[in-house]
Each structure stands twice: as structure tokens, then as C-alpha cells.
Amino acid sequence: MPQQEQIKYDYIIAGSGCAGLSLLYRILNEPTLKTKTILVLDNVKKNSNDRTWCYWETEKGLFDSIVTHEWKTLEFLTPEFTQRLNLEHYSYKMIKGIDFYNHVLSFAKTFKSVTFKLETIQNIQSENNHATVKTKNGTYTSDYVFNSTSLFNPTINTKNALLQHFEGWVIKTNKPTFNAKVGTLMDFRLNQDHGATFMYVLPTSAHEALIEYTLFSEKLLDKAEYKSALEQYINDVLNIAEYDILHKEFGVIPMSLAKFSRRPKSGERIINIGTAGGFTKASSGYTFQFIQKNTKSITHNLITGKHPYPEMTFREKMFQWYDRTVLEVMISKRMTGKEIFSIMFKNIPAENLLKFLGNESRLVDDIKIMNKLPKTPFLIAGMKRLL
């Protein structure tokens, strides 16, 4: 048998998705870190437009140069009311997966200190003063492994999770159809039999928009049902008869009460990032902006010589409890997702709500928001999540 390769690096990034590449990009932009030897491992090449990320922020961000479009006005719709959200400080931004991958990878490939390997990770272990990653091709060691694979994920099932699943189409029309200044954040004017069900409509021009059929439910639908729902919405609600489909994407995001650990129990030298580290917001599925905050903290710790693991603050624990409470209400069916989000968007000022959903609100703001929600179901769920 051929002898397995054994190489030592400063850092290993296990998984080259949003979290892994965000961390890599931040490290390479820091003068004191950019010469560190880094190995990036994944079993899939990032060369397709497999997803779209949307997020909101108040200032210019690290990836503004590749933002496809941004909106200062959003809409929330139900059969009962329509709420227009006019954003003063925040902007709602969209980044295409392929633009993100190309941007980071082309930059990283200019560094001789960065190595990419297309291999399947079998095991990650932490030793006293290093971590080890094993693949079929070799054994690699480093000071730290930043893991975004599912190796350490908790068990997810119908008792502790909902699935956010969606199919999105980018369509193009011959005639001017869309208002590119207004995005539809949630349109709940759909059948709710499967669970919380809504459409995103995010126009990037008068002729082009991403339209995404999204559900929070226990199981996936048959493939044909996503197609049928999108076709019906485009034809009957948007009144578009003729269009071309430029791009399709499908995704599944776990919205789970299970606890994703930022650091596996197996050792000090492994740090979980992205969804693996619990940075997918349990109540909504948003991930991109939380990954950016996390990778910024890790990079800061590396610069200052601290352990890169970012300790969870009291406020972070509070926001995690809020998320788990909302999710508990939906999983237990005490209230529907449509009911919860309708109350929030109807009664809470837009920017206050985005601060809260982005884990940026103050405690006094949290209390004001909680006072708008029905007491009984949220108290029961909140107490259960404290136990």
C-alpha cells in the first residue's frame, strides 16, 4: 500500500463553503496572518452557482464589491395586510454563490501559502498541541482546524427541527415587469397546509428577478410541487405569461433545537464554523451575516494571539434562547410561522425588527418586541427551552 502523505500546516479549513471561504478571505487580508500556511479541504469544487445569500447590514461590508443588488424598500404580504418596510440605516443585500466563490478563490490562489485539496474528510481529531485531519489520501496536521463539515453535527429529527427548503428561479421577461427598488421579503398569500409557506421576489432590474418558493416544514415536497407553485405564482400573482428561466437553485437548511457546538468535546484545537458551529439562525435560516461576525471574531483572536474559539457572550445566549423559543412555538404548532411573522412585521418598526433578527438589538428593545407577541404560547415555549 502507498504511504499516506503527512504534512503540517498552520491552519486547516475543513469545508470550502461560505464559512470556510469567508474565514480564509479574512485571514489573507490581514498582514500579520497572510503568510500562515493554510490547507483548504473539500470534496466538491466550488464552480457552480449553487445558492444565493441575502442579508442586511448598516455599513459597507467586506463583500460589497460582489453584491448583485441591494434594496432599501421591502414588502411583507399576507391575505390580511401588506406592510412596506422603508429602510433608513439598513440595506438588504444579495450575493450570488458563484460570484462569492470566484472572488475568494481567485484572491486566495495568489498566495503560495494556501493549498487546496479535493479530498473527502474521514475524521478530525484534536491532540494536545495540534489537530489532525484524515482523508483517504493523507493525514494533515495543523495548529487549528476550522470545521464546517457535518462530522460533529447533533442528531436532527422531526421532534427537534423543521426544514427550511426552497426552490428559486431567476427569470427574465421581455417587457419591463419589476420594480428593482422594492423586494418582497415574504409573501404569505399562499396555501399554508404544509407549514409556513411564502415567496421571495427579489428584482435586480425591470426585466429580471429571483423568485423563491420557501417552506418551513417537517419534510420535503415532491420535486414537481415546487415547480407547480412557482409557475402558479408567476402566472397568477405576478401576472407574467412569458418569461425565460435563467437559473434554478434548490436548498435545504436545518432549523433545529438541537445544540450545535462551537467546539467539539473532542478537543481544544477544533473550532466549528458556519452551520456546524450554530451560526444558522434557528428561527429564520439566515446564515451569511452571522458567519461574517463569527469569522471576524476568529480572525481578531488569531491576530491578538488568543485562542481562536470565540466564547459565547451573554447576549448571544439570549438571542439563541429567543430563536429556540420561536422555533419551539412553530414545532409544537402552538402558532404557525405565518401568524408569528405577521404579528412581528405588522407591529414592530422595520429597523427595530431587523436589529432584533440580526442579533443587534438592546435588551430594552427585546422586551418591547416580546410585548407584541402572544404571552401564553411564548411563555410555555420559553420555559421549555430553559430546561
RODO-2510 file (C-alpha; in nm, 4 decimals, decimal comma):
residues 387
     n   res          X          Y          Z
     1     m     0,0000     0,0000     0,0000
     2     p     0,1255     0,3531    -0,0787
     3     q     0,2426     0,5544     0,2189
     4     q    -0,0037     0,8251     0,3215
     5     e     0,1039     1,1856     0,2946
     6     q     0,1624     1,3686     0,6249
     7     i     0,2030     1,7452     0,6109
     8     k     0,1895     2,0139     0,8806
     9     y     0,0071     2,3453     0,8272
    10     d    -0,0665     2,6432     1,0494
    11     y    -0,4414     2,6199     0,9839
    12     i    -0,6677     2,3712     0,8129
    13     i    -1,0070     2,4838     0,6853
    14     a    -1,2326     2,1786     0,6549
    15     g    -1,5031     2,2688     0,4056
    16     s    -1,4896     2,5426     0,1427
    17     g    -1,8429     2,6779     0,1633
    18     c    -1,9468     3,0214     0,2820
    19     a    -1,7934     2,9882     0,6297
    20     g    -1,4640     2,8319     0,5229
    21     l    -1,4004     3,0755     0,2397
    22     s    -1,5121     3,3769     0,4460
    23     l    -1,2581     3,2857     0,7127
    24     l    -0,9872     3,2247     0,4527
    25     y    -1,0532     3,5631     0,2904
    26     r    -1,0381     3,7461     0,6217
    27     i    -0,7125     3,5752     0,7225
    28     l    -0,5490     3,6563     0,3879
    29     n    -0,6486     4,0216     0,4206
    30     e    -0,4621     4,0541     0,7499
    31     p    -0,0912     4,1487     0,7173
    32     t     0,0096     3,9507     1,0280
    33     l    -0,1724     3,6334     0,9164
    34     k    -0,1491     3,6200     0,5373
    35     t     0,1802     3,4272     0,5395
    36     k     0,0355     3,1449     0,7519
    37     t     0,0294     2,8096     0,5747
    38     i    -0,3321     2,7108     0,5155
    39     l    -0,4854     2,3931     0,3760
    40     v    -0,8428     2,4055     0,2443
    41     l    -1,0097     2,0647     0,2138
    42     d    -1,3366     1,9831     0,0407
    43     n    -1,4677     1,7013    -0,1754
    44     v    -1,6575     1,9342    -0,4117
    45     k    -1,5264     2,2077    -0,6385
    46     k    -1,6913     2,5453    -0,5868
    47     n    -1,7504     2,6247    -0,9526
    48     s    -2,1293     2,6434    -0,9816
    49     n    -2,3926     2,8986    -0,8842
    50     d    -2,5478     2,6661    -0,6275
    51     r    -2,7032     2,9234    -0,3944
    52     t    -2,7860     3,2868    -0,3266
    53     w    -2,7212     3,4614     0,0037
    54     c    -2,9275     3,7546     0,1296
    55     y    -2,8521     3,9585     0,4406
    56     w    -2,8805     4,3079     0,5839
    57     e    -2,6251     4,5470     0,7275
    58     t    -2,5892     4,9171     0,8006
    59     e    -2,2411     4,9815     0,6642
    60     k    -2,0192     4,8839     0,3755
    61     g    -1,9289     4,5174     0,4089
    62     l    -1,6271     4,3058     0,3218
    63     f    -1,8034     4,1631     0,0155
    64     d    -1,9773     4,4752    -0,1164
    65     s    -1,7805     4,4560    -0,4416
    66     i    -1,9683     4,1380    -0,5403
    67     v    -2,3172     4,2344    -0,4190
    68     t    -2,5564     4,1655    -0,7081
    69     h    -2,8192     4,4111    -0,5889
    70     e    -2,9460     4,5800    -0,2746
    71     w    -3,2807     4,7145    -0,1630
    72     k    -3,3856     4,9969     0,0707
    73     t    -3,7526     4,9009     0,0492
    74     l    -3,9012     4,5603     0,1295
    75     e    -4,2551     4,4266     0,1434
    76     f    -4,4248     4,1752     0,3688
    77     l    -4,7579     4,0417     0,2416
    78     t    -5,0424     3,8300     0,3789
    79     p    -5,4068     3,7952     0,2677
    80     e    -5,4956     4,0317     0,5557
    81     f    -5,2441     4,3142     0,5103
    82     t    -4,9399     4,4452     0,3249
    83     q    -4,6541     4,6101     0,5115
    84     r    -4,3931     4,8208     0,3324
    85     l    -4,0595     4,8377     0,5119
    86     n    -3,8677     5,1544     0,4274
    87     l    -3,5123     5,1099     0,5489
    88     e    -3,3187     5,4146     0,6649
    89     h    -2,9961     5,2649     0,8003
    90     y    -3,0041     4,9073     0,6746
    91     s    -2,9652     4,7767     0,3204
    92     y    -3,0871     4,4326     0,2184
    93     k    -2,8171     4,2748     0,0002
    94     m    -2,7854     3,9778    -0,2340
    95     i    -2,4729     3,7839    -0,3317
    96     k    -2,4670     3,5016    -0,5867
    97     g    -2,2806     3,1903    -0,4794
    98     i    -2,0653     3,1747    -0,7941
    99     d    -1,9569     3,5380    -0,7548
   100     f    -1,8547     3,4708    -0,3952
   101     y    -1,6610     3,1562    -0,4814
   102     n    -1,4809     3,3161    -0,7767
   103     h    -1,3952     3,6286    -0,5769
   104     v    -1,2407     3,4439    -0,2823
   105     l    -1,0763     3,1628    -0,4786
   106     s    -0,9129     3,3916    -0,7354
   107     f    -0,7721     3,6025    -0,4499
   108     a    -0,6549     3,3017    -0,2487
   109     k    -0,4745     3,1452    -0,5444
   110     t    -0,2334     3,4407    -0,5498
   111     f    -0,0923     3,3185    -0,2160
   112     k     0,1698     3,0434    -0,2259
   113     s     0,0951     2,9720     0,1399
   114     v    -0,2560     2,8443     0,0562
   115     t    -0,3146     2,4882    -0,0654
   116     f    -0,6443     2,3496    -0,1945
   117     k    -0,7074     1,9746    -0,1980
   118     l    -1,0132     1,7980    -0,3362
   119     e    -1,0492     1,5145    -0,0837
   120     t    -1,3171     1,3591     0,1340
   121     i    -1,2595     1,4157     0,5044
   122     q    -1,2940     1,0992     0,7092
   123     n    -1,2007     1,2152     1,0565
   124     i    -1,0872     1,5196     1,2543
   125     q    -0,9129     1,4817     1,5907
   126     s    -0,7607     1,7201     1,8422
   127     e    -0,4324     1,6381     2,0152
   128     n    -0,2513     1,8262     2,2937
   129     n    -0,0934     2,0898     2,0728
   130     h    -0,2296     2,0229     1,7237
   131     a    -0,5247     1,8853     1,5290
   132     t    -0,5278     1,6081     1,2702
   133     v    -0,7460     1,5640     0,9627
   134     k    -0,7556     1,2271     0,7899
   135     t    -0,8653     1,1671     0,4322
   136     k    -0,8220     0,8678     0,2009
   137     n    -0,5186     1,0412     0,0537
   138     g    -0,3322     1,1518     0,3603
   139     t    -0,3085     1,2766     0,7160
   140     y    -0,2738     1,6509     0,7709
   141     t    -0,1919     1,8291     1,0952
   142     s    -0,2194     2,1933     1,1973
   143     d    -0,2327     2,4228     1,4949
   144     y    -0,6101     2,4560     1,4484
   145     v    -0,8799     2,3049     1,2287
   146     f    -1,1761     2,5263     1,1377
   147     n    -1,4542     2,2824     1,0576
   148     s    -1,7727     2,3464     0,8614
   149     t    -1,8431     1,9820     0,7745
   150     s    -2,1238     1,7844     0,9379
   151     l    -1,8870     1,5490     1,1253
   152     f    -1,9803     1,6855     1,4692
   153     n    -2,3412     1,7819     1,3991
   154     p    -2,6086     1,6759     1,6515
   155     t    -2,8905     1,4427     1,5563
   156     i    -3,1700     1,6259     1,3748
   157     n    -3,5196     1,4791     1,3510
   158     t    -3,8845     1,5863     1,3284
   159     k    -3,9047     1,6258     1,7061
   160     n    -3,6313     1,8879     1,7295
   161     a    -3,6272     2,0557     1,3898
   162     l    -3,8061     2,1995     1,0929
   163     l    -3,6524     2,2033     0,7485
   164     q    -3,6346     2,5263     0,5546
   165     h    -3,6468     2,4081     0,1947
   166     f    -3,6791     2,6138    -0,1184
   167     e    -3,6568     2,6245    -0,4932
   168     g    -3,5632     2,9515    -0,6566
   169     w    -3,5793     3,0626    -1,0188
   170     v    -3,4125     3,3636    -1,1731
   171     i    -3,6455     3,4667    -1,4526
   172     k    -3,6161     3,7228    -1,7307
   173     t    -3,9082     3,8932    -1,9032
   174     n    -3,9194     4,0638    -2,2428
   175     k    -4,1275     4,3523    -2,1129
   176     p    -4,0391     4,5748    -1,8141
   177     t    -4,2150     4,3980    -1,5259
   178     f    -4,0407     4,4515    -1,1917
   179     n    -3,9602     4,7433    -0,9658
   180     a    -3,5926     4,6838    -0,8856
   181     k    -3,6117     4,9196    -0,5876
   182     v    -3,8618     4,7028    -0,3968
   183     g    -3,8021     4,3457    -0,2803
   184     t    -4,0654     4,1096    -0,1447
   185     l    -3,9198     3,9613     0,1731
   186     m    -4,2125     3,7311     0,2475
   187     d    -4,5382     3,6820     0,0611
   188     f    -4,7602     3,4556     0,2708
   189     r    -5,0554     3,4716     0,0288
   190     l    -5,0099     3,1019    -0,0393
   191     n    -5,1600     2,7766     0,0819
   192     q    -5,0232     2,7086     0,4328
   193     d    -5,1148     2,3389     0,4547
   194     h    -4,7503     2,2225     0,4569
   195     g    -4,6385     2,4734     0,7235
   196     a    -4,5022     2,8265     0,6962
   197     t    -4,5021     2,8845     0,3188
   198     f    -4,4045     3,2026     0,1376
   199     m    -4,2409     3,3533    -0,1700
   200     y    -3,9403     3,5802    -0,2024
   201     v    -3,9393     3,8138    -0,5012
   202     l    -3,6103     3,9992    -0,5360
   203     p    -3,5911     4,2026    -0,8601
   204     t    -3,2474     4,3067    -0,9822
   205     s    -3,3782     4,5007    -1,2829
   206     a    -3,7057     4,5791    -1,4597
   207     h    -3,6671     4,2536    -1,6518
   208     e    -3,5072     4,0132    -1,4046
   209     a    -3,5852     3,8747    -1,0560
   210     l    -3,5138     3,5861    -0,8206
   211     i    -3,8413     3,4197    -0,7219
   212     e    -3,8117     3,1636    -0,4464
   213     y    -4,0729     2,9259    -0,3070
   214     t    -3,9855     2,8614     0,0587
   215     l    -4,1321     2,6379     0,3284
   216     f    -4,0645     2,5651     0,6962
   217     s    -4,1926     2,2103     0,7440
   218     e    -4,1071     1,8630     0,8726
   219     k    -4,0375     1,7081     0,5336
   220     l    -3,9592     1,7968     0,1747
   221     l    -4,2156     1,8094    -0,1034
   222     d    -4,2158     1,6141    -0,4267
   223     k    -3,9988     1,7932    -0,6817
   224     a    -4,2963     1,8672    -0,9053
   225     e    -4,4738     2,0618    -0,6276
   226     y    -4,2036     2,3296    -0,6126
   227     k    -4,2242     2,3749    -0,9888
   228     s    -4,6034     2,3925    -0,9834
   229     a    -4,6082     2,6516    -0,7025
   230     l    -4,3562     2,8747    -0,8788
   231     e    -4,5378     2,8546    -1,2114
   232     q    -4,8712     2,9335    -1,0487
   233     y    -4,7301     3,2306    -0,8558
   234     i    -4,5539     3,3765    -1,1586
   235     n    -4,8632     3,3402    -1,3765
   236     d    -5,1456     3,4208    -1,1328
   237     v    -4,9905     3,6616    -0,8800
   238     l    -4,7197     3,8374    -1,0794
   239     n    -4,9281     3,8154    -1,3997
   240     i    -4,6300     3,7128    -1,6092
   241     a    -4,7204     3,4872    -1,9008
   242     e    -4,3923     3,4820    -2,0922
   243     y    -4,0500     3,4511    -1,9346
   244     d    -3,7205     3,2658    -1,9572
   245     i    -3,5687     3,0783    -1,6630
   246     l    -3,2033     3,1808    -1,6405
   247     h    -3,1112     2,9859    -1,3293
   248     k    -3,2551     2,7370    -1,0794
   249     e    -3,1411     2,6544    -0,7276
   250     f    -3,2655     2,4216    -0,4572
   251     g    -3,1641     2,4113    -0,0935
   252     v    -3,2418     2,2654     0,2483
   253     i    -3,1427     2,4406     0,5731
   254     p    -3,1983     2,2779     0,9152
   255     m    -3,3850     2,4949     1,1676
   256     s    -3,3120     2,2942     1,4772
   257     l    -3,3499     2,2989     1,8548
   258     a    -3,0501     2,0643     1,8696
   259     k    -2,7392     2,2343     2,0028
   260     f    -2,4600     2,2860     1,7507
   261     s    -2,1360     2,3184     1,9450
   262     r    -1,8810     2,5852     1,8541
   263     r    -1,6129     2,3473     1,9741
   264     p    -1,6435     1,9669     1,9771
   265     k    -1,5940     1,7909     2,3097
   266     s    -1,3082     1,6027     2,1495
   267     g    -1,0582     1,8842     2,1937
   268     e    -0,9329     2,2405     2,2038
   269     r    -0,7871     2,2511     1,8561
   270     i    -1,1085     2,2131     1,6539
   271     i    -1,3374     2,5132     1,6028
   272     n    -1,6725     2,4636     1,4322
   273     i    -1,7828     2,7415     1,1978
   274     g    -2,0874     2,8081     0,9800
   275     t    -2,3903     2,5873     1,0309
   276     a    -2,1672     2,3332     1,2092
   277     g    -2,0963     2,5946     1,4771
   278     g    -2,4580     2,7024     1,5181
   279     f    -2,4356     3,0140     1,3028
   280     t    -2,7503     2,9423     1,1045
   281     k    -3,0247     3,1368     1,2796
   282     a    -3,2666     2,8732     1,4073
   283     s    -3,5822     3,0822     1,3693
   284     s    -3,5253     3,2073     1,0140
   285     g    -3,2424     3,0162     0,8452
   286     y    -3,0359     3,3298     0,7752
   287     t    -2,6661     3,2466     0,7855
   288     f    -2,4411     3,4799     0,5832
   289     q    -2,4307     3,7776     0,8192
   290     f    -2,3776     3,5589     1,1262
   291     i    -2,0895     3,3797     0,9550
   292     q    -1,9286     3,7174     0,8880
   293     k    -1,9485     3,8203     1,2531
   294     n    -1,8081     3,4857     1,3653
   295     t    -1,5177     3,4762     1,1189
   296     k    -1,4339     3,8370     1,2055
   297     s    -1,4108     3,7385     1,5751
   298     i    -1,1944     3,4364     1,4976
   299     t    -0,9584     3,6464     1,2858
   300     h    -0,9325     3,9075     1,5600
   301     n    -0,8413     3,6381     1,8131
   302     l    -0,5743     3,4983     1,5817
   303     i    -0,4235     3,8442     1,5320
   304     t    -0,4081     3,9114     1,9068
   305     g    -0,2653     3,5701     1,9912
   306     k    -0,5748     3,4421     2,1678
   307     h    -0,7370     3,1032     2,1249
   308     p    -0,9493     3,1419     1,8097
   309     y    -1,2582     2,9931     1,9712
   310     p    -1,4976     3,2848     2,0316
   311     e    -1,6643     3,2421     2,3699
   312     m    -2,0394     3,2894     2,3588
   313     t    -2,1434     3,6154     2,5232
   314     f    -2,4461     3,6561     2,7474
   315     r    -2,6279     3,8455     2,4720
   316     e    -2,5551     3,5685     2,2227
   317     k    -2,7016     3,3176     2,4661
   318     m    -3,0093     3,5380     2,4997
   319     f    -3,0573     3,5581     2,1223
   320     q    -3,0111     3,1832     2,0958
   321     w    -3,2857     3,1376     2,3563
   322     y    -3,5165     3,3726     2,1621
   323     d    -3,4568     3,1707     1,8446
   324     r    -3,5191     2,8395     2,0143
   325     t    -3,8373     2,9763     2,1729
   326     v    -3,9780     3,0886     1,8364
   327     l    -3,8844     2,7561     1,6805
   328     e    -4,0397     2,5655     1,9717
   329     v    -4,3660     2,7541     1,9160
   330     m    -4,3659     2,6507     1,5478
   331     i    -4,2584     2,2885     1,6035
   332     s    -4,5201     2,2412     1,8771
   333     k    -4,7792     2,4021     1,6449
   334     r    -4,8879     2,6471     1,9165
   335     m    -4,8752     2,9095     1,6430
   336     t    -4,7978     2,8971     1,2714
   337     g    -4,4983     3,0662     1,1161
   338     k    -4,7349     3,2901     0,9218
   339     e    -4,9020     3,4049     1,2453
   340     i    -4,5714     3,4762     1,4218
   341     f    -4,4089     3,6713     1,1389
   342     s    -4,7325     3,8583     1,0644
   343     i    -4,7501     3,9881     1,4222
   344     m    -4,3853     4,0913     1,4103
   345     f    -4,3935     4,2709     1,0773
   346     k    -4,7278     4,4394     1,1433
   347     n    -4,6499     4,5735     1,4906
   348     i    -4,2746     4,6331     1,5066
   349     p    -4,0913     4,9133     1,3195
   350     a    -3,8862     4,7703     1,0329
   351     e    -3,5411     4,8692     1,1539
   352     n    -3,6115     4,7577     1,5108
   353     l    -3,7207     4,4198     1,3802
   354     l    -3,4122     4,3800     1,1600
   355     k    -3,1910     4,4692     1,4570
   356     f    -3,3653     4,2001     1,6604
   357     l    -3,3486     3,9376     1,3842
   358     g    -2,9833     4,0281     1,3261
   359     n    -2,8927     3,9856     1,6975
   360     e    -2,8104     4,3568     1,7234
   361     s    -3,0924     4,4885     1,9408
   362     r    -3,0665     4,6071     2,3012
   363     l    -3,2380     4,4260     2,5884
   364     v    -3,4885     4,7103     2,6259
   365     d    -3,5783     4,6680     2,2562
   366     d    -3,6155     4,2920     2,3031
   367     i    -3,8680     4,3468     2,5804
   368     k    -4,0738     4,5830     2,3634
   369     i    -4,0814     4,3229     2,0867
   370     m    -4,1772     4,0417     2,3259
   371     n    -4,4676     4,2519     2,4500
   372     k    -4,6126     4,2449     2,0986
   373     l    -4,6238     3,8639     2,0932
   374     p    -4,8972     3,6447     2,2474
   375     k    -4,7947     3,5689     2,6047
   376     t    -4,9183     3,2132     2,6628
   377     p    -4,7579     3,0203     2,3740
   378     f    -4,4273     3,2065     2,4046
   379     l    -4,4064     3,1736     2,7825
   380     i    -4,4683     2,7992     2,7625
   381     a    -4,2143     2,7575     2,4832
   382     g    -3,9621     2,9883     2,6505
   383     m    -3,9764     2,7996     2,9793
   384     k    -3,9390     2,4663     2,7987
   385     r    -3,6259     2,5921     2,6188
   386     l    -3,4709     2,6996     2,9518
   387     l    -3,4982     2,3488     3,0907
***
